[in-house]
Amino acid sequence: MSNNFEALKVTADGTTEMVTLARDENGRTLHSLYEAIGCSTVQYLGANHNIDVVIDEEGKLTNEEPNLHATLLAMRMGFTFFSGDYIAGTALFVGHDGEGETVSLNDEQKELFNSVLIEASI
């Protein structure tokens, strides 16, 4: 397993970028997820295509701005929100290996994001 992994970062202002995050010396990803999102507690939302959406679990409580771009993208990836719910603050879209490990987005997943972003014009 690589020490680094790639994720799609989507901020509340709609900025999207691929970022490379590092695992710690024990192979854990949490510290780099906290740092990239700017929080101290994360929540994983399971989507389709072996993709997870990692968000600030307390984003709404700390008055982070609604991230409508990430919310729409998560919905397009198969995540179902309760009526009126949304992602608050920065979100990371990461791959997973089906056994609970966070991994880089693969080329197929990146292409899927590109097509959805172009289709949605976000």
ABEGO torsion letter per residue (X at the ends): XBABBBBBBBBAAGBBBBBBBBBBAAGBAAAAAAAAAGBABBBBBBBBGGBBBBBBAAAAAAGBBBBAAAAAAAAAAGBBBBBGBBBBEBBBBBBBAGAGBBBBBBAAAAAAAAAAAAAAGX
